[in-house]
């Protein structure tokens, strides 16, 4: 995935790429912190910190959508439906909508009460638990990322794609962190976090479409196959895939791992039933094999075998 250390050296010096890596690292720290038991009395503070983090992340993506292209060997900028900047802007809007889901009446009343009592909004970073510290660091990283990108970023299309890939990794890590937090709460908190995960999925999809529009020329034939290939290469939120879930789930030492041919409900020790294949007669000379013709012939033989005997003497 773009955003990994295998990128060209010039991607390391691109400020939006650095901003995305900063948010991604803070999201990984929050994922580890929220994998442990979270006190129920700090959920509202964590929700307020997440609201601020997603708001600033949305502003950062919207600023990246206004990237000024430098002159170079890149193709001319596209306009309309296939313009990558429009998809980045939608991803920023999805991130802001995810943050707005955490800014309901209960959270606002909690924040106002904390301000009236002279306590810091979003929890105390010095005396609060690790869950509060991780949430505050995530919100602070989003603010710094917004400042790093700036109001008028500039760069090439390759730099933009590298930054978009890094933000995809950051959104994936954010969704994993919110998933860990959702396992520790119930009631209205679960509904809020579920809405957040829906917004993150939409934002990741928009960033995926950005890379597709940047790499695929829709005016040439065969662009549909390229789009399908890129969507398979960059699945939406990879940590939700079954393979990633198996990698995250610890297994006892010495236990066999399920193979790709093994069915979900089948035990590893059970033998696999081989598939029965019909015997094909050799075709006459000059005739080509057709799968459809073979299927129809099998159906005719099956109907003839199961049909009642209509012959009368």
C-alpha positions in Angstrom: 0.0 0.0 0.0 1.2 3.5 -0.6 2.6 5.1 2.5 4.9 2.2 3.3 8.7 2.7 3.5 9.2 1.2 0.0 8.2 4.6 -1.6 10.7 6.7 -3.5 12.9 9.0 -1.3 11.1 12.1 -2.5 7.9 11.0 -0.7 9.6 11.2 2.6 10.0 15.0 2.3 6.4 15.7 1.3 4.7 17.4 4.3 1.2 15.8 3.8 2.9 12.4 3.8 4.6 13.2 7.1 1.3 14.5 8.5 -0.4 11.3 7.6 2.3 9.2 9.3 2.0 11.3 12.4 -1.7 10.6 12.7 -1.2 6.9 11.8 1.3 6.5 14.6 -1.0 8.1 17.2 -3.9 5.9 16.0 -1.7 2.8 16.5 -0.9 3.9 20.1 -4.6 4.5 20.8 -5.4 1.1 19.4 -3.0 -0.5 21.9 -4.3 1.6 24.8 -7.9 0.9 24.1 -7.3 -2.8 23.7 -7.1 -2.9 27.6 -10.1 -2.2 29.9 -11.3 1.4 29.6 -13.0 3.0 32.7 -16.6 3.8 31.8 -16.4 7.2 33.4 -13.9 8.5 30.8 -15.8 7.4 27.7 -17.3 10.9 27.3 -13.9 12.5 27.5 -12.5 10.1 25.0 -15.5 10.8 22.7 -14.8 14.5 22.8 -11.1 14.0 22.0 -12.1 11.8 19.1 -14.5 14.4 17.8 -11.7 17.0 17.7 -9.3 14.5 16.1 -11.7 13.6 13.2 -12.6 17.3 12.8 -9.0 18.3 12.3 -8.4 15.2 10.1 -11.2 16.3 7.8 -9.8 19.8 7.6 -6.4 18.3 6.7 -7.8 16.2 3.9 -9.8 19.2 2.5 -6.6 21.2 2.4 -4.8 18.3 0.6 -7.6 18.3 -2.0 -6.5 21.9 -3.0 -3.0 20.7 -3.9 -1.3 22.9 -6.4 0.3 20.8 -9.1 3.9 21.5 -9.8 5.0 21.6 -13.5 6.6 18.4 -14.4 6.2 15.2 -16.5 2.9 14.4 -14.9 -0.3 14.3 -16.9 -2.5 17.4 -17.1 -5.0 17.7 -14.2 -8.4 16.2 -14.7 -11.7 17.9 -14.1 -15.2 16.7 -13.2 -16.0 13.2 -11.9 -12.6 11.7 -12.3 -10.6 14.5 -10.6 -8.7 13.1 -7.6 -9.1 16.2 -5.6 -12.9 15.9 -5.5 -12.5 12.4 -3.9 -10.0 13.7 -1.3 -12.5 16.5 -0.4 -15.3 13.9 0.1 -13.0 11.9 2.3 -12.4 15.0 4.5 -16.2 15.5 4.7 -16.7 11.9 5.7 -14.1 12.3 8.5 -15.8 15.4 9.7 -19.2 13.7 9.7 -17.7 10.9 11.7 -16.5 13.4 14.3 -19.9 15.1 14.3 -21.5 11.8 15.4 -19.5 12.1 18.6 -20.8 15.6 19.4 -24.2 14.9 20.7 -26.1 16.4 23.6 -24.7 14.1 26.3 -21.1 14.7 25.3 -21.6 18.5 25.1 -23.2 18.6 28.6 -20.3 16.7 30.0 -17.8 19.1 28.4 -19.7 22.2 29.6 -19.8 20.7 33.2 -16.1 20.1 33.1 -15.4 23.6 32.0 -17.7 25.1 34.7 -15.8 23.1 37.3 -12.4 24.3 36.1 -11.3 20.9 34.7 -9.8 20.5 31.2 -12.2 19.5 28.5 -11.4 16.0 27.2 -9.8 14.7 30.4 -6.7 15.5 32.4 -3.5 14.3 30.6 -1.5 14.1 33.9 -3.9 12.4 36.2 -6.1 10.6 33.7 -5.8 6.9 32.7 -4.0 5.6 29.6 -7.2 5.8 27.5 -7.4 9.5 28.1 -3.7 10.1 27.3 -4.0 8.2 24.1 -7.1 10.1 23.0 -5.5 13.5 23.8 -2.3 12.5 21.9 -4.4 11.5 18.9 -6.3 14.9 19.0 -3.0 16.7 19.3 -1.5 14.8 16.4 -4.4 15.7 14.2 -3.9 19.4 15.0 -0.2 19.2 14.2 -1.0 17.4 10.9 -3.4 20.1 9.9 -0.6 22.7 10.5 2.0 20.6 8.6 -0.2 20.4 5.5 -0.9 24.1 5.5 -3.5 26.1 3.7 -2.0 25.8 0.2 0.1 22.6 -0.3 1.9 22.0 -3.5 3.6 19.0 -5.1 3.4 16.5 -7.9 0.7 13.9 -8.6 3.1 11.1 -7.3 3.6 13.0 -4.0 -0.2 13.4 -3.7 -0.8 9.7 -4.3 1.8 8.8 -1.7 0.1 11.1 0.9 -3.3 9.6 0.0 -1.9 6.1 0.6 -0.5 7.2 4.0 -3.8 8.7 5.0 -5.5 5.4 4.0 -3.2 3.6 6.4 -4.1 6.2 9.1 -7.8 5.8 8.6 -7.4 2.0 8.8 -5.6 2.4 12.1 -8.2 4.8 13.4 -11.0 2.3 12.6 -9.1 -0.5 14.4 -8.7 1.8 17.5 -12.4 2.7 17.5 -13.3 -1.0 17.1 -11.3 -1.7 20.3 -13.0 1.1 22.1 -16.5 -0.1 21.0 -15.9 -3.4 22.6 -15.5 -1.7 26.0 -18.8 0.2 26.0 -22.5 -0.4 25.5 -25.8 1.5 25.1 -25.7 5.0 23.3 -21.9 4.9 23.2 -22.0 1.9 20.9 -24.3 3.7 18.5 -22.0 6.7 18.4 -18.9 4.6 17.7 -20.8 2.6 15.1 -21.6 5.8 13.2 -18.0 6.8 13.4 -16.9 3.5 11.9 -19.4 4.0 9.0 -17.9 7.4 8.3 -14.4 6.0 8.4 -15.3 3.4 5.9 -16.8 6.0 3.6 -13.7 8.1 3.9 -11.4 5.2 3.1 -13.5 4.4 0.0 -13.1 8.0 -1.2 -9.4 7.8 -0.8 -9.3 4.5 -2.6 -11.2 6.2 -5.5 -8.6 8.9 -5.5 -5.8 6.5 -6.3 -8.0 4.8 -9.0 -8.8 8.1 -10.7 -5.1 9.1 -10.6 -3.8 5.8 -12.1 -6.6 4.9 -14.6 -7.3 6.7 -17.8 -11.0 6.2 -18.3 -10.8 7.3 -22.0 -8.9 4.2 -23.0 -10.5 0.7 -23.4 -9.9 -1.7 -20.6 -10.2 0.9 -17.9 -12.9 -1.2 -16.1 -10.5 -4.1 -15.6 -7.9 -1.7 -14.2 -10.4 -0.3 -11.7 -11.4 -3.8 -10.5 -7.7 -4.8 -10.2 -6.9 -1.7 -8.1 -9.9 -2.3 -5.9 -8.7 -5.8 -5.2 -5.2 -4.4 -4.6 -6.4 -1.8 -2.1 -9.4 -3.4 -0.2 -11.5 -1.1 2.0 -10.1 -1.1 5.6 -7.7 -4.1 5.3 -7.8 -4.8 9.1 -11.4 -5.9 8.7 -10.5 -8.8 6.3 -10.6 -12.3 7.7 -6.9 -12.8 7.1 -6.1 -9.7 9.2 -8.5 -10.8 12.0 -6.7 -14.2 12.1 -3.4 -12.5 12.3 -4.5 -10.3 15.2 -6.0 -13.3 17.1 -3.4 -15.1 19.1 -3.2 -18.9 18.7 -1.7 -21.4 21.2 1.8 -22.7 20.3 1.7 -25.8 18.2 -1.9 -25.4 17.0 -2.4 -25.9 13.2 -3.4 -22.9 11.2 -6.4 -23.1 8.8 -5.5 -23.3 5.1 -7.1 -21.4 2.3 -8.8 -24.5 1.1 -10.3 -25.3 4.5 -14.0 -24.4 5.0 -14.8 -22.2 8.0 -16.6 -24.9 9.9 -14.3 -27.7 9.1 -11.8 -29.0 11.7 -8.1 -29.0 10.6 -7.9 -32.7 11.4 -10.8 -33.7 9.2 -9.9 -35.0 5.7 -11.0 -33.0 2.8 -13.5 -34.6 0.5 -12.1 -34.7 -3.1 -14.3 -33.3 -5.8 -15.8 -35.8 -8.3 -15.2 -34.9 -11.9 -17.1 -36.4 -14.7 -15.4 -38.3 -17.5 -15.4 -36.5 -20.8 -15.5 -38.3 -24.1 -13.0 -37.2 -26.8 -14.3 -34.7 -29.2 -14.5 -35.5 -32.9 -11.8 -34.0 -35.1 -12.4 -30.4 -36.1 -14.6 -29.5 -33.1 -13.6 -27.2 -30.3 -14.5 -27.6 -26.6 -17.3 -25.3 -25.4 -18.1 -25.2 -21.6 -21.7 -24.1 -22.3 -22.2 -27.0 -24.7 -21.0 -29.5 -22.1 -23.3 -28.0 -19.5 -26.3 -28.3 -21.7 -25.5 -31.8 -22.7 -25.2 -32.8 -19.0 -28.6 -31.2 -18.3 -30.2 -33.1 -21.2 -28.8 -36.4 -20.0 -30.0 -35.7 -16.4 -33.5 -34.8 -17.6 -33.7 -37.9 -19.7 -32.6 -40.1 -16.8 -35.1 -38.6 -14.3 -38.1 -38.3 -16.7 -40.9 -40.9 -16.4 -41.2 -43.6 -19.0 -43.8 -42.3 -21.5 -43.6 -45.2 -23.9 -46.8 -47.1 -24.3 -47.2 -50.6 -25.6 
